[in-house]
Amino acid sequence: MRFFIDESLSPLLALRLNETGEFDAIHPLHVGRRGEADHRVLARCLEENRIIVTQNARDFRRLIGKVKTHPG
């Protein structure tokens, strides 16, 4: 599974997931994407087939309702 750990969460979460060897997780801090607007985060995650893990689900739910397919 591929995850995008939103910057509202600790970057350690991405590191720990990657350490398992079972997941591919990124955090904006590690990939130079801090401060990116939610609509751009969603677009990138769709392109990269990543599941968004966030505490800001309400805003993402609104955006996801505008697309036909998303990884989760």
Stockholm file with secondary structure:
# STOCKHOLM 1.0

chainA/1-72         MRFFIDESLSPLLALRLNETGEFDAIHPLHVGRRGEADHRVLARCLEENRIIVTQNARDFRRLIGKVKTHPG
#=GR chainA/1-72 SS CEEEECTTSCHHHHHHHHHTTSCEEECHHHHTCTTCCHHHHHHHHHHHTCEEECSCHHHHHHHHTTSSCCCC
#=GC SS_cons        CEEEECTTSCHHHHHHHHHTTSCEEECHHHHTCTTCCHHHHHHHHHHHTCEEECSCHHHHHHHHTTSSCCCC
//
